[in-house]
Amino acid sequence: MLSLSIQNCLRSRIGSRGIAPTELKKYRAKLEAARKSLEGQRKSGRLGFFELPYNEGEAGRMEAAAREWKGRYDNFVVIGIGGSALGNIALQSALRHPNWNLLSAKERRGGLRLFVPDNVDPNLIRGLLDALDVKKTVFNVVSKSGTTAECLANYFILRRELERKAGKDAAKKQIVFTTDPEKGYLREVSRREGIPAFDIPANVGGRFSVLSPVGLLSAAATGISVKELLRGARTMAERCRTSPVLKDPASLYALVHHIYMKKGSPIHVMMPYSHQLRDMADWFRQLWAESLGKKLDRKGGQVFAGPTPVKALGVTDQHSQVQLYMEGPHDKVITFLSVKDFGGDVAIPARDGHYLGGKSLARLFKAEERATIAALSSQGRPNLAITLPKVTEESVGELIFMLELSTAIMGELMDINAFDQPGVEQGKLLTYALMGRKGFGHHLKSFRKWL
């Protein structure tokens, strides 16, 4: 079971910059109100991410599709961006071989290679086309609205390539959409052309959608157990729902960060000491930033609020960022993502009487993690630890749901809407105008001096 430790955020451990137990207790009623508010929104149907861990029927459908592709295709390409890509990458990094795409089909046990070209840089897409056999590839186009410019541009390019090399009929066999259940361009194409489609629930936002077909279809295609992921998420959902708020890991994680924001520490670092979990920090960065960075509170008042999430990686960033964290401004809270059991190890051979001889990489890795935590704590630098027993589908499901729920609770504590992203919309509208989309030209008038 996943565990959360906040001991290195407490005054008894790190001195005056730590949190006193009375501060935590002072927020109990506010945390209970936050959980009650979210439960009300869940029951009203507004917050669909709460229901995703219980959608085992959809999980079965995705795993059935993956079985159909097994042995027939080699590659699975996710055409998406942001919340339609980061979770896919994080699941793949965590739960598949670190060099998955280099393994043979036999070594992958029929699981497909995964590619997620989540940008419109022409070098990226041209490079993918250079390397990809489109006849042996399934393309998953992921966009809830069906209007995402980056997604559609890459879809049009890759579909053209598929039709050139495999014929127009290939689309029905090798393209699958993940989109809104009722409306949007992709849904229209699905109905018109008979292209299969999976639903993104209307009440689930992109950054909260990794446990929907957005993230789980590609996971199933590579052989990850979707049902185990959902089981882990359910375990965490029930644990958070039934635990006292100061024992509930999602509530406690949100509360510690909320208190430190009020203390002048708005920079929140996530530092996995696990190469498998490195991309979880990327996924979390979007979740935290897009949900919590808001100009207005829920009463309409200007607050310009929000934490700044930062990605780091142990031990790599001991050699780039830790100097700042040790001696720079007292404006950061660090989360260490820790793993007890790596599932394997590599011995360091003896050579020339060196002290490392006879040890192992796992021992060195854990020693560096312990040393970094101790050094930071000794300097009064607050840090938390989220520990997974082992990186498995179930533990990753627990982690994902905990962080999603923490984000929602943080929004309640900050009194902002954690489920919209108005700051993203203006850039989208200007892009539409600059690309000549009909009906959007008027958006350019107020921005001419900056364009």
Number of C-alpha atoms within 10 A of each C-alpha: 13 19 12 19 16 17 17 24 25 21 16 14 16 20 18 11 18 21 23 14 11 8 11 16 13 10 16 17 11 15 24 16 15 21 20 13 14 19 15 13 14 16 13 10 15 15 20 20 22 22 17 22 23 16 13 14 9 19 24 14 15 21 22 13 13 21 16 12 22 18 15 14 20 24 24 26 22 29 26 28 20 15 22 27 25 25 28 26 22 22 26 24 19 20 19 18 14 13 8 18 17 11 13 14 17 9 11 17 13 20 28 30 22 22 19 19 19 20 17 14 10 10 10 13 16 11 11 16 14 9 8 14 14 24 18 17 22 26 23 23 24 32 29 29 16 21 13 16 17 16 22 19 13 20 20 11 13 19 18 15 15 24 15 12 13 15 12 12 11 17 20 13 14 22 21 22 26 27 26 23 15 12 13 15 16 26 23 14 15 17 11 9 11 13 18 17 22 21 18 24 20 17 16 22 18 23 23 29 23 27 25 26 27 31 25 26 28 32 28 24 28 25 20 21 19 27 23 17 25 27 20 23 27 21 17 27 21 10 17 21 14 11 12 14 22 17 13 19 25 27 27 22 25 21 23 21 23 20 17 21 20 9 14 11 19 21 19 22 21 26 24 26 22 21 15 20 23 21 23 26 23 19 23 23 20 17 24 24 18 20 24 26 20 24 15 16 16 13 8 9 9 11 14 10 16 21 20 16 22 17 20 23 22 23 20 13 13 16 9 11 13 18 12 12 18 17 11 10 10 18 16 25 23 25 22 24 23 23 20 13 12 12 10 7 11 10 13 15 11 12 10 6 8 9 9 14 13 12 14 14 14 18 14 14 15 18 12 16 19 11 12 17 19 14 14 20 20 15 14 20 25 30 26 22 21 18 21 21 14 17 21 19 22 24 22 25 26 25 24 24 27 22 20 21 24 23 25 27 27 28 25 22 18 19 16 24 18 21 21 13 15 12 12 10 10 11 11 13 17 20 17 19 17 14 12 11 12 8 9 15 16 10 16 17 9 9 9 8 7 6 8
